[in-house]
Amino acid sequence: MGNILNVGARSLLVNQKILETVGNNIANVNTPGYSRQTVIVQNVEGQFTGGGYYGNGVDITTVQRNYSDFLTKQATLMKSVAASDATRYDKLQQLESVFSGGTDGLGASVSDLLNSFSDIVSAPSDLTARAVALTSADEMAARFQTASNQLYQLRLGVSQELQTNVTTINNLADQIAKSNQEIARATGSGHLPNDLLDQRDQLISELNKYIQTTSIPSSDGTVGVFVGGSQALVLGTTVSKLEVAPTNYSGDPNQSQLLINNAGGTKYPISTSMLGGGEVAGLLRFKNEDLVNAGNMLGRMALAIGTRMNEQQALGLDLSGSAGTALFKLSALPNGYPADTNALPGTTLSMSVQSNPSGTSQFAASDYEVTFTSGTAGTIVRTSDGKATAFDFAMTNPVKIDGLDIQQSATPATAGDHFLLKPFSTAAGSIATAFSSPRGLAMASPVTATAGTANTGTLTVGGLTTRSVPVPPAVTLNFTSTSTYTRSDTGATVYTYTPGQPIEYSTAPPLAGWSLTLKGTPQPGDTFKVDVNPYPALNAGNAQAMLSLRDEAMFDGGPLTDGYAGLMAEIGIQVQSAKSASTVSNNIASNIEQQRSSVSGVNLDEEAAKMLQYQQAYQASGKMMQLAQNIFDSLLQSLGR
């Protein structure tokens, strides 16, 4: 009878605990990171009697959580990748909104400015037409400044978000270390602390939303959490803090890097390429690559257009007959940013735009990294495509590359010194019109070409381009035949005439003076004179040259007016690529999370069925004890008689 009572009592207690566990599962069905728990039971070893072994009921071995280490790590990893892709896609959408199209876009203002010169061509002295052109120049400069400011605000927001995320990462790392301590203490009981393990797994999952990690378990129940491939963020109860800092070129405000500060106080940079997934990786990639690229394309446009129009403005005469002054104010190109490790005092690298011929058509939307292998020599690497160019300032100073002049100061460098060149970083934010009077527009050509009054051939002017000002003294071309001529400035030297082929005042580089193109066939005795323009108010030769800039090859071989369209297209391609990557990684993350949930998640239907099953078992155990009580009562009554 005693055995019946013991078996019933044990069964009652076991089924009660199972019901409690089922109820706990149901209660936590919506708890993030909770793993379904199952009571593991075992048969109590039977008792030997003369009639054989009789069972002693059931007992609880442990409470086990339903958990797949592989699926949990895969779900955490893909969650991290999806967070990185989604973050970058979101930021690229914001970047795309900066470069809008239509009549309110930057591209339209560039076209409006160039097209406005057509009215001046028709009426050179019309102040209204000139005022419209100057207003268009103001509008274009304002839109460049607005776009630059929007990029700055976007960069500032990303920087603040990075700081917030790193603070969150450090807080989560502290909580994981605390969980490690509690789990190590609880593991000594011989049973796994399921709830603590779930809490730690959930903390690691949340951590991977911000930065991808690798978790390695230890024998004491703790886990080591590593970032950037091998940098220990959490080891047992020890935490290494992360921080956002400028790159090695600390003067550059546009890029950031992630540092890990270990327990010894030493800071190590974590390469962005080693971060993998997480919001921080997406933000750093956006800030260091996408924003820098967009800023370079915008700055290249501003510097190229502003410089080229200033150059053309300088080749004309204003309404008062004076040489044109700069149409746009442009800030000087910034000096190279020295690396923090450079020797002091160090050399200085300055930059300027190549002139005569203009370097504006050769600009590449890129930064440059300069590495010295000696005091004057080394390599320049274009960061956009990795193209390397060797240099030696002792042989050539300045060094010419991609339309830029790079000049070294008198102080030599030290082998191993590095510099970062950002030629376009300030152009868009600083461009502005340099004067407010429409009379200051230099729309007249300083030279004219006139045919001799006694000419009998069919010579006409096909084109007249000013190469430099002030223009040289008058030159008369005297045709000695239909294919030869002499010049008044070179005496009896005979030149060959080819219709449509430019006649240069000076053929030695750099080209100076003027370039005249004639069409038709001359007759012996015909003349053409190139002289200073005596009536600048009635001439619009330079306005026509300004108008012709629309089709000048400037941005990667494309015409000037297509520069903004190319910028928009490149940003659009990046957005579409990021959207595709975000969609794919999100779908993969969702599928793996569903697989993990199928193992660890709570199914209410399944738990309800278990509740009915163990409720009946509990009731049956109670009946067993009731039966034992009845037998005991009957035995007492029999003994009483």
C-alpha positions as CSV (number, residue, x, y, z in Angstrom):
1,M,0.0,0.0,0.0
2,G,2.9,2.3,0.8
3,N,4.3,1.8,-2.6
4,I,1.0,2.7,-4.3
5,L,0.9,5.9,-2.3
6,N,4.5,6.8,-3.2
7,V,4.0,6.1,-6.9
8,G,0.8,8.2,-6.8
9,A,2.5,11.1,-5.0
10,R,5.5,11.1,-7.3
11,S,3.2,11.0,-10.3
12,L,1.1,13.8,-8.9
13,L,4.1,16.0,-8.3
14,V,5.7,15.3,-11.7
15,N,2.5,16.0,-13.6
16,Q,2.0,19.2,-11.6
17,K,5.5,20.4,-12.6
18,I,4.8,19.5,-16.2
19,L,1.6,21.5,-16.1
20,E,3.4,24.4,-14.6
21,T,6.0,24.2,-17.4
22,V,3.3,24.1,-20.1
23,G,1.6,27.0,-18.4
24,N,4.9,28.9,-18.4
25,N,5.3,28.2,-22.2
26,I,1.8,29.6,-22.9
27,A,2.5,32.6,-20.7
28,N,5.7,33.4,-22.7
29,V,4.3,32.7,-26.1
30,N,5.0,36.4,-27.1
31,T,8.2,36.9,-25.1
32,P,11.1,37.8,-27.4
33,G,13.9,35.1,-27.3
34,Y,12.0,32.7,-25.1
35,S,12.7,29.0,-25.9
36,R,10.0,26.4,-25.3
37,Q,10.7,24.3,-22.3
38,T,10.1,20.6,-21.8
39,V,10.2,18.6,-18.6
40,I,12.5,15.5,-19.0
41,V,11.2,12.6,-16.8
42,Q,12.7,9.2,-16.1
43,N,11.5,5.9,-14.5
44,V,12.5,5.4,-10.9
45,E,14.4,2.2,-10.5
46,G,12.1,-0.7,-9.4
47,Q,12.3,-2.4,-6.0
48,F,13.2,-6.1,-5.9
49,T,10.9,-8.5,-4.1
50,G,10.5,-12.2,-4.1
51,G,8.0,-11.8,-6.9
52,G,10.2,-9.7,-9.1
53,Y,10.9,-5.9,-9.5
54,Y,8.0,-3.5,-8.8
55,G,8.1,0.0,-10.2
56,N,8.5,3.0,-7.9
57,G,7.0,5.6,-10.3
58,V,8.5,8.6,-12.1
59,D,10.8,11.4,-11.3
60,I,12.0,14.6,-13.0
61,T,15.5,14.6,-14.5
62,T,15.6,18.3,-15.6
63,V,13.8,21.0,-17.5
64,Q,15.2,21.3,-21.0
65,R,14.8,24.1,-23.4
66,N,14.1,23.3,-27.0
67,Y,17.1,25.0,-28.7
68,S,19.2,24.6,-31.9
69,D,22.6,26.2,-31.6
70,F,23.1,26.1,-35.4
71,L,19.7,27.7,-36.2
72,T,20.1,30.3,-33.5
73,K,23.5,31.4,-34.8
74,Q,22.3,31.4,-38.4
75,A,19.2,33.5,-37.5
76,T,21.4,35.9,-35.5
77,L,23.9,36.2,-38.4
78,M,21.3,36.9,-41.0
79,K,19.5,39.4,-38.8
80,S,22.8,41.3,-38.6
81,V,23.2,41.2,-42.4
82,A,19.6,42.3,-43.0
83,A,20.0,45.2,-40.5
84,S,23.2,46.4,-42.4
85,D,21.5,46.2,-45.8
86,A,18.3,47.9,-44.6
87,T,20.2,50.7,-42.9
88,R,22.2,51.5,-46.0
89,Y,19.2,51.3,-48.2
90,D,17.3,53.7,-46.0
91,K,20.2,56.2,-46.0
92,L,20.6,55.9,-49.7
93,Q,17.0,56.8,-50.2
94,Q,17.6,59.9,-48.2
95,L,20.6,60.7,-50.3
96,E,18.6,60.2,-53.5
97,S,16.1,62.8,-52.3
98,V,19.0,65.4,-52.2
99,F,19.5,65.1,-55.9
100,S,16.0,65.6,-57.3
101,G,15.2,66.1,-60.9
102,G,12.7,68.4,-62.7
103,T,12.7,72.2,-62.9
104,D,13.6,72.5,-59.2
105,G,16.7,70.3,-59.6
106,L,20.3,71.4,-59.8
107,G,20.6,70.1,-63.3
108,A,17.8,72.4,-64.5
109,S,19.6,75.4,-63.0
110,V,22.8,74.6,-64.8
111,S,20.9,74.4,-68.1
112,D,19.0,77.6,-67.4
113,L,22.2,79.5,-66.8
114,L,23.8,78.3,-70.0
115,N,20.7,78.9,-72.1
116,S,20.3,82.4,-70.7
117,F,23.4,83.5,-72.7
118,S,21.4,83.0,-75.9
119,D,19.4,86.1,-75.2
120,I,22.6,88.1,-74.7
121,V,23.9,86.8,-78.0
122,S,20.8,88.3,-79.7
123,A,21.1,91.6,-77.7
124,P,24.6,92.2,-76.3
125,S,23.8,95.4,-74.6
126,D,20.4,94.5,-73.2
127,L,20.7,94.8,-69.4
128,T,17.6,92.8,-68.8
129,A,19.0,89.8,-70.6
130,R,22.2,90.2,-68.7
131,A,20.3,90.4,-65.4
132,V,18.5,87.2,-66.2
133,A,21.8,85.5,-66.8
134,L,23.2,86.8,-63.5
135,T,20.1,85.7,-61.6
136,S,20.4,82.2,-63.2
137,A,24.0,82.1,-62.0
138,D,22.9,83.1,-58.4
139,E,20.2,80.3,-58.6
140,M,22.7,77.7,-59.7
141,A,25.1,78.6,-57.0
142,A,22.3,78.6,-54.4
143,R,21.3,75.1,-55.4
144,F,24.8,73.8,-55.1
145,Q,25.0,75.3,-51.6
146,T,21.6,73.8,-50.7
147,A,22.7,70.3,-51.9
148,S,26.0,70.6,-50.1
149,N,24.2,71.6,-46.8
150,Q,21.8,68.7,-47.2
151,L,24.7,66.3,-47.5
152,Y,26.3,67.9,-44.4
153,Q,23.1,67.5,-42.4
154,L,22.8,63.9,-43.6
155,R,26.4,63.2,-42.6
156,L,25.8,64.9,-39.2
157,G,22.7,62.7,-38.6
158,V,24.6,59.5,-39.5
159,S,27.4,60.5,-37.1
160,Q,25.0,61.0,-34.3
161,E,23.3,57.7,-35.1
162,L,26.7,55.9,-35.0
163,Q,27.4,57.4,-31.6
164,T,24.0,56.2,-30.3
165,N,24.4,52.7,-31.7
166,V,27.9,52.4,-30.2
167,T,26.5,53.4,-26.8
168,T,23.8,50.8,-27.2
169,I,26.4,48.1,-28.1
170,N,28.5,48.9,-25.0
171,N,25.4,48.7,-22.8
172,L,24.4,45.3,-24.3
173,A,27.9,44.1,-23.9
174,D,27.7,45.0,-20.2
175,Q,24.5,43.1,-19.8
176,I,26.0,40.0,-21.6
177,A,28.9,40.1,-19.2
178,K,26.5,40.2,-16.3
179,S,24.5,37.3,-17.7
180,N,27.7,35.4,-18.1
181,Q,28.4,35.9,-14.4
182,E,24.9,34.7,-13.3
183,I,25.0,31.7,-15.7
184,A,28.4,30.6,-14.5
185,R,27.1,30.8,-10.9
186,A,23.9,28.9,-11.7
187,T,25.6,26.2,-13.8
188,G,27.3,24.9,-10.6
189,S,23.9,23.4,-9.6
190,G,24.2,20.7,-12.3
191,H,21.2,22.0,-14.2
192,L,21.1,24.6,-17.0
193,P,19.5,28.0,-16.1
194,N,17.1,28.0,-19.1
195,D,15.7,31.5,-18.6
196,L,19.1,33.0,-18.1
197,L,20.4,31.3,-21.3
198,D,17.4,32.7,-23.2
199,Q,18.0,36.1,-21.9
200,R,21.7,36.0,-22.9
201,D,20.8,34.7,-26.4
202,Q,18.3,37.5,-26.8
203,L,20.9,40.1,-25.7
204,I,23.3,38.6,-28.3
205,S,20.6,38.7,-30.9
206,E,19.8,42.3,-30.1
207,L,23.6,43.1,-30.2
208,N,23.8,41.6,-33.7
209,K,21.3,44.1,-34.9
210,Y,23.9,46.8,-34.4
211,I,27.1,44.8,-35.0
212,Q,27.8,41.3,-36.3
213,T,29.4,39.0,-33.6
214,T,30.8,35.6,-33.2
215,S,30.0,33.7,-30.0
216,I,32.3,31.0,-28.6
217,P,31.1,29.0,-25.5
218,S,33.4,28.3,-22.5
219,S,33.3,25.3,-20.2
220,D,32.1,27.4,-17.3
221,G,28.9,28.3,-19.2
222,T,30.0,31.8,-20.3
223,V,30.4,32.8,-23.9
224,G,33.0,35.0,-25.5
225,V,31.6,37.6,-28.0
226,F,33.9,38.7,-30.8
227,V,33.5,41.5,-33.4
228,G,35.5,42.4,-36.5
229,G,36.6,38.8,-36.9
230,S,38.7,38.3,-33.8
231,Q,38.4,41.4,-31.5
232,A,37.0,40.3,-28.1
233,L,34.1,42.5,-27.1
234,V,33.1,40.2,-24.1
235,L,35.3,37.6,-22.5
236,G,33.5,36.1,-19.5
237,T,32.8,39.1,-17.4
238,T,35.3,41.4,-19.0
239,V,34.0,44.0,-21.6
240,S,36.0,46.0,-24.1
241,K,34.3,49.2,-25.1
242,L,33.8,50.4,-28.6
243,E,34.0,54.0,-29.8
244,V,33.6,56.0,-33.0
245,A,36.6,58.1,-33.9
246,P,38.0,60.0,-37.0
247,T,40.1,58.0,-39.4
248,N,43.9,58.2,-39.3
249,Y,43.5,61.5,-41.2
250,S,42.0,63.2,-38.2
251,G,41.6,66.5,-40.1
252,D,39.1,64.9,-42.4
253,P,35.6,65.4,-40.9
254,N,33.8,63.2,-43.5
255,Q,34.9,59.7,-42.5
256,S,34.9,57.7,-39.3
257,Q,36.2,54.4,-38.0
258,L,35.3,52.0,-35.2
259,L,37.8,51.5,-32.4
260,I,37.8,48.8,-29.7
261,N,39.3,49.7,-26.3
262,N,40.6,46.6,-24.6
263,A,41.0,46.1,-20.9
264,G,44.6,47.3,-21.1
265,G,43.5,50.7,-22.4
266,T,44.9,50.1,-25.9
267,K,42.7,51.1,-28.8
268,Y,42.6,49.1,-32.0
269,P,40.8,50.1,-35.2
270,I,38.3,47.6,-36.7
271,S,38.4,47.5,-40.5
272,T,34.9,48.3,-41.9
273,S,35.4,45.4,-44.3
274,M,35.7,43.0,-41.3
275,L,32.5,44.2,-39.5
276,G,30.2,42.1,-41.6
277,G,26.6,43.0,-40.8
278,G,24.8,45.3,-38.3
279,E,23.6,48.8,-38.4
280,V,27.0,50.2,-37.6
281,A,28.5,48.5,-40.6
282,G,25.8,49.9,-42.8
283,L,26.2,53.4,-41.4
284,L,30.0,53.4,-41.8
285,R,29.8,52.1,-45.3
286,F,27.2,54.8,-46.2
287,K,29.2,57.6,-44.5
288,N,32.7,56.6,-45.7
289,E,31.8,55.4,-49.2
290,D,28.4,56.5,-50.5
291,L,28.3,60.0,-48.9
292,V,31.9,60.7,-49.9
293,N,31.3,59.6,-53.4
294,A,28.1,61.8,-53.7
295,G,30.0,64.7,-52.2
296,N,32.9,64.2,-54.7
297,M,30.5,64.1,-57.6
298,L,28.7,67.2,-56.4
299,G,31.9,69.1,-55.7
300,R,33.4,68.1,-59.0
301,M,30.4,69.6,-60.8
302,A,30.6,72.8,-58.8
303,L,34.4,73.2,-59.2
304,A,34.4,72.2,-62.9
305,I,31.5,74.4,-63.9
306,G,32.5,77.4,-61.8
307,T,36.2,77.2,-62.9
308,R,35.4,76.7,-66.6
309,M,32.9,79.6,-66.6
310,N,35.4,81.8,-64.8
311,E,38.0,80.9,-67.4
312,Q,35.7,81.9,-70.2
313,Q,34.6,85.0,-68.4
314,A,38.2,86.1,-68.2
315,L,38.5,85.8,-72.0
316,G,35.8,88.5,-72.6
317,L,35.1,92.2,-72.1
318,D,32.4,93.7,-70.0
319,L,30.1,96.5,-71.1
320,S,32.8,99.1,-70.1
321,G,35.4,97.4,-72.2
322,S,37.4,96.0,-69.3
323,A,38.6,92.4,-69.1
324,G,36.2,90.1,-67.3
325,T,36.6,89.2,-63.7
326,A,35.6,85.9,-62.1
327,L,31.9,85.1,-62.4
328,F,31.9,82.8,-59.4
329,K,33.7,82.8,-56.1
330,L,35.3,79.5,-55.4
331,S,37.2,78.5,-52.3
332,A,40.8,77.4,-52.7
333,L,41.3,73.7,-52.9
334,P,42.1,72.3,-49.4
335,N,45.6,71.2,-48.5
336,G,46.2,67.4,-48.1
337,Y,45.2,66.0,-44.8
338,P,48.3,64.5,-43.1
339,A,48.1,61.1,-41.4
340,D,48.3,61.2,-37.6
341,T,51.4,59.1,-37.8
342,N,53.4,61.5,-40.1
343,A,56.6,62.9,-38.8
344,L,56.7,66.5,-37.5
345,P,57.4,69.0,-38.7
346,G,56.2,67.6,-42.0
347,T,55.7,68.5,-45.6
348,T,52.6,70.2,-47.0
349,L,50.7,69.3,-50.1
350,S,48.6,72.0,-51.8
351,M,46.3,71.6,-54.8
352,S,45.0,73.8,-57.6
353,V,43.2,73.3,-61.0
354,Q,45.4,73.0,-64.0
355,S,45.2,76.0,-66.4
356,N,45.9,76.6,-70.1
357,P,44.7,74.1,-71.0
358,S,42.0,73.8,-68.4
359,G,42.0,70.7,-66.3
360,T,38.2,70.8,-65.7
361,S,37.5,68.2,-68.3
362,Q,39.8,65.7,-66.6
363,F,38.4,65.7,-63.1
364,A,37.7,62.3,-61.5
365,A,35.1,62.3,-58.7
366,S,37.5,60.8,-56.2
367,D,39.8,61.4,-53.2
368,Y,43.5,60.5,-53.4
369,E,45.9,58.9,-51.0
370,V,49.5,59.9,-51.2
371,T,52.3,57.7,-49.8
372,F,55.9,58.9,-49.6
373,T,58.7,56.4,-50.0
374,S,61.3,59.1,-49.7
375,G,61.4,62.8,-49.1
376,T,59.9,63.7,-52.5
377,A,58.9,60.4,-54.2
378,G,56.1,57.9,-53.8
379,T,52.7,57.0,-55.2
380,I,49.3,58.6,-55.5
381,V,46.3,56.2,-55.4
382,R,42.9,57.3,-56.8
383,T,40.6,55.8,-54.1
384,S,37.6,55.5,-56.4
385,D,39.3,52.8,-58.6
386,G,42.7,52.1,-57.0
387,K,44.7,53.5,-59.9
388,A,48.2,54.3,-58.7
389,T,50.5,56.9,-60.2
390,A,54.2,57.3,-59.3
391,F,55.6,60.7,-58.6
392,D,58.8,62.5,-57.7
393,F,58.5,66.1,-56.7
394,A,62.2,66.5,-57.1
395,M,61.7,66.0,-60.8
396,T,58.3,67.6,-61.3
397,N,56.7,70.0,-58.9
398,P,53.7,70.4,-59.2
399,V,52.7,66.9,-60.2
400,K,49.8,66.8,-62.6
401,I,47.0,64.3,-62.3
402,D,43.4,64.2,-63.4
403,G,43.3,68.0,-64.1
404,L,44.9,68.9,-60.8
405,D,48.3,70.4,-59.9
406,I,49.6,68.9,-56.6
407,Q,52.5,70.8,-55.2
408,Q,54.9,69.9,-52.3
409,S,56.2,72.5,-49.9
410,A,59.9,73.1,-49.4
411,T,60.0,70.9,-46.3
412,P,60.7,67.3,-47.5
413,A,58.5,64.4,-46.3
414,T,59.6,61.4,-44.3
415,A,59.5,57.9,-45.9
416,G,56.2,56.4,-44.8
417,D,54.2,59.7,-44.6
418,H,50.7,59.5,-45.8
419,F,48.3,62.2,-47.0
420,L,44.6,62.3,-48.0
421,L,43.7,64.7,-50.8
422,K,40.1,65.8,-51.1
423,P,40.0,68.3,-53.9
424,F,36.2,68.6,-54.2
425,S,35.2,68.6,-50.6
426,T,34.6,72.4,-50.3
427,A,33.6,73.5,-53.8
428,A,29.8,73.0,-53.7
429,G,29.4,74.6,-50.3
430,S,31.4,77.7,-51.2
431,I,30.4,78.6,-54.8
432,A,28.7,82.0,-55.1
433,T,28.4,84.7,-57.7
434,A,31.3,87.2,-57.4
435,F,29.5,90.4,-58.4
436,S,25.9,91.7,-58.6
437,S,26.0,94.2,-61.6
438,P,24.9,92.7,-65.0
439,R,27.3,95.1,-66.6
440,G,30.1,93.0,-65.2
441,L,29.3,90.0,-67.4
442,A,32.1,89.9,-70.0
443,M,30.1,88.9,-73.0
444,A,32.1,90.6,-75.7
445,S,35.0,89.0,-77.5
446,P,38.2,91.1,-77.2
447,V,39.2,90.3,-80.8
448,T,37.5,90.6,-84.1
449,A,38.3,89.3,-87.5
450,T,37.5,91.4,-90.6
451,A,37.9,90.7,-94.3
452,G,39.7,93.1,-96.5
453,T,37.3,95.4,-98.4
454,A,39.0,94.5,-101.7
455,N,38.7,90.7,-101.2
456,T,37.5,88.8,-104.3
457,G,37.4,85.2,-102.8
458,T,34.8,83.5,-100.7
459,L,36.5,83.6,-97.4
460,T,34.3,83.9,-94.3
461,V,34.9,83.5,-90.6
462,G,34.1,80.0,-89.3
463,G,35.1,80.7,-85.8
464,L,37.2,83.0,-83.6
465,T,38.4,81.9,-80.2
466,T,40.2,84.0,-77.7
467,R,43.1,82.1,-76.1
468,S,44.4,84.8,-73.7
469,V,44.0,88.4,-72.7
470,P,45.2,91.0,-73.3
471,V,45.1,90.1,-76.9
472,P,48.3,90.7,-79.0
473,P,48.7,93.5,-81.6
474,A,46.8,93.3,-84.8
475,V,47.8,90.6,-87.3
476,T,46.9,90.7,-91.0
477,L,46.8,87.5,-93.1
478,N,47.8,88.2,-96.7
479,F,46.9,85.4,-99.1
480,T,49.4,84.8,-101.8
481,S,47.4,82.1,-103.5
482,T,44.3,80.0,-102.9
483,S,46.3,77.8,-100.5
484,T,49.1,80.0,-99.0
485,Y,49.4,83.2,-97.0
486,T,51.8,85.3,-95.0
487,R,51.4,87.1,-91.7
488,S,52.2,90.7,-90.9
489,D,53.8,89.7,-87.6
490,T,56.2,87.1,-89.2
491,G,57.3,88.7,-92.4
492,A,57.9,86.6,-95.5
493,T,57.2,83.2,-93.9
494,V,54.7,81.3,-96.0
495,Y,52.0,79.3,-94.4
496,T,49.6,76.7,-95.9
497,Y,45.9,77.5,-95.8
498,T,43.4,74.6,-95.3
499,P,39.7,75.6,-95.1
500,G,38.2,74.8,-91.7
501,Q,41.6,74.3,-90.1
502,P,42.3,76.7,-87.2
503,I,45.0,79.3,-87.6
504,E,46.7,79.8,-84.2
505,Y,48.3,83.0,-83.2
506,S,50.9,81.0,-81.3
507,T,51.4,77.2,-81.8
508,A,53.8,76.8,-78.9
509,P,52.1,75.5,-75.7
510,P,50.5,77.0,-73.8
511,L,48.3,78.4,-76.6
512,A,47.9,82.2,-76.4
513,G,46.4,85.1,-78.3
514,W,43.6,83.8,-80.5
515,S,42.5,81.0,-82.9
516,L,40.9,81.8,-86.2
517,T,39.0,79.4,-88.4
518,L,38.2,80.5,-92.0
519,K,36.0,78.9,-94.6
520,G,35.9,79.3,-98.3
521,T,38.5,79.9,-101.0
522,P,40.7,83.0,-101.0
523,Q,42.1,84.8,-104.1
524,P,45.6,86.2,-104.3
525,G,45.6,89.6,-102.7
526,D,42.8,88.8,-100.2
527,T,43.4,89.8,-96.6
528,F,41.9,89.1,-93.2
529,K,42.8,91.2,-90.1
530,V,42.6,90.0,-86.5
531,D,42.6,93.0,-84.2
532,V,41.3,94.3,-80.8
533,N,37.5,94.7,-80.7
534,P,36.8,98.4,-80.7
535,Y,33.0,98.0,-79.9
536,P,32.6,95.6,-77.0
537,A,29.1,96.8,-76.3
538,L,27.9,95.6,-79.7
539,N,29.7,92.2,-79.6
540,A,28.6,89.0,-78.0
541,G,31.4,86.7,-79.1
542,N,32.1,85.6,-75.5
543,A,28.4,85.1,-74.8
544,Q,28.4,82.6,-77.7
545,A,31.4,80.9,-76.2
546,M,29.6,80.6,-72.9
547,L,26.6,79.2,-74.6
548,S,28.8,76.6,-76.4
549,L,30.0,75.3,-73.0
550,R,26.7,73.3,-73.0
551,D,28.2,70.7,-75.3
552,E,31.8,70.8,-74.1
553,A,33.1,67.4,-73.0
554,M,33.6,67.7,-69.3
555,F,32.3,64.9,-67.0
556,D,33.8,61.5,-67.9
557,G,33.7,62.4,-71.6
558,G,30.0,63.6,-71.5
559,P,28.8,67.1,-72.1
560,L,28.7,69.6,-69.3
561,T,24.9,69.7,-69.2
562,D,24.8,65.9,-68.7
563,G,26.9,66.0,-65.5
564,Y,23.9,66.2,-63.2
565,A,22.1,63.4,-65.0
566,G,25.1,61.2,-64.6
567,L,25.2,62.0,-60.9
568,M,21.5,61.1,-60.5
569,A,22.0,57.9,-62.5
570,E,24.9,56.7,-60.3
571,I,23.0,57.4,-57.1
572,G,19.9,55.7,-58.6
573,I,21.9,52.6,-59.4
574,Q,23.3,52.5,-55.8
575,V,19.7,52.8,-54.4
576,Q,18.4,50.0,-56.6
577,S,21.4,47.7,-55.8
578,A,20.9,48.4,-52.0
579,K,17.1,47.8,-52.3
580,S,17.8,44.4,-53.9
581,A,20.3,43.4,-51.3
582,S,18.0,44.5,-48.5
583,T,15.1,42.5,-49.9
584,V,17.2,39.3,-50.4
585,S,18.8,39.5,-46.9
586,N,15.5,40.3,-45.2
587,N,13.8,37.3,-46.9
588,I,16.7,34.9,-45.9
589,A,16.6,36.3,-42.3
590,S,12.8,35.8,-42.1
591,N,13.0,32.2,-43.4
592,I,15.8,31.2,-41.0
593,E,13.9,32.8,-38.1
594,Q,10.9,30.8,-39.0
595,Q,13.0,27.6,-38.9
596,R,14.4,28.6,-35.5
597,S,10.9,29.3,-34.2
598,S,9.7,25.9,-35.4
599,V,12.2,24.4,-33.0
600,S,12.2,26.9,-30.1
601,G,9.0,28.7,-30.4
602,V,5.8,28.1,-28.5
603,N,2.9,26.5,-30.5
604,L,-0.4,27.3,-28.6
605,D,-2.3,24.4,-30.1
606,E,0.5,21.9,-29.1
607,E,0.7,23.3,-25.6
608,A,-3.1,23.1,-25.2
609,A,-3.1,19.5,-26.2
610,K,-0.3,18.8,-23.7
611,M,-2.3,20.6,-21.0
612,L,-5.2,18.3,-21.5
613,Q,-2.9,15.3,-21.6
614,Y,-1.1,16.1,-18.4
615,Q,-4.3,17.3,-16.7
616,Q,-5.8,13.8,-17.2
617,A,-2.5,12.3,-15.9
618,Y,-2.6,14.5,-12.9
619,Q,-6.2,13.5,-12.2
620,A,-5.4,9.9,-12.6
621,S,-2.5,10.3,-10.1
622,G,-4.9,11.8,-7.7
623,K,-7.3,8.9,-8.1
624,M,-4.3,6.6,-7.4
625,M,-3.7,8.3,-4.1
626,Q,-7.4,8.3,-3.3
627,L,-7.4,4.5,-3.9
628,A,-4.4,4.1,-1.6
629,Q,-6.3,6.0,1.0
630,N,-9.4,3.8,0.6
631,I,-7.3,0.7,0.9
632,F,-5.6,2.0,4.1
633,D,-9.0,2.9,5.6
634,S,-10.4,-0.6,4.8
635,L,-7.3,-2.1,6.5
636,L,-7.8,-0.1,9.6
637,Q,-11.4,-1.0,9.8
638,S,-10.5,-4.7,9.5
639,L,-8.0,-4.5,12.3
640,G,-10.5,-2.7,14.5
641,R,-12.9,-5.7,14.4
